[in-house]
């Protein structure tokens, strides 16, 4: 078998930290003033949104609107 070629396994240096639990992901980072976003998806494909009542949502603590 050749040293380099199609189908040969490739050792990756970065894998060790992920399989040993030492990896760092964007979800692990927290910064002051950080916000979270939630998306509400329609169960209907290509449906038109005619209106949304977000008064109760905006009244909830910690909710911000841009």
Beta strands, then each sheet from edge to edge (+ up, - down):
end
